[in-house]
Each structure stands twice: as structure tokens, then as C-alpha cells.
Amino acid sequence: MLIIASISFLLLPTLTIQLWRLLIQIKYTFAYHLMGISLICQYFYKLRKRHAFPGCSFYVQNSGK
């Protein structure tokens, strides 16, 4: 999933010379960028939720008291 999110930064739509479509193309480019960031955040959130990073500061250990 991380690889797919990284590739989404490279798959930006090609900008055209036509001025009336330029704004739409730039808007789609920004949307691809946000989708990639959200996929990366979701991936790390799922790992944190499954405790895949036991040495990480997000991991809260239950002391049993």
C-alpha cells in the first residue's frame, strides 16, 4: 500500500497548453497529491493500531495495575 501511495505522486496528469483546462488539470494534480498523503497516513495508522511498532512512542504498554 505504501508503494501505491508513493507511485500516486508520479502519476500526475499531463498539463496541456489549453488555458481553459489548465486550472482543472492543476486541481486534479493537487487531488492526487492529497490522496497519496492520505494513503500513507492510513497505512501508518493501521500499523500503529496493530502495534506493529512496539518500540515507537505511540505504543502504550498496559502495566496491569
Secondary structure, 3 states (H helix, E strand, C coil): CHHHHHHHHHCCCCCCCCHHHHHHHHHHHHHHHHHHHHHHHHHHHHHHHCCCCCCCCCCCCCCCC
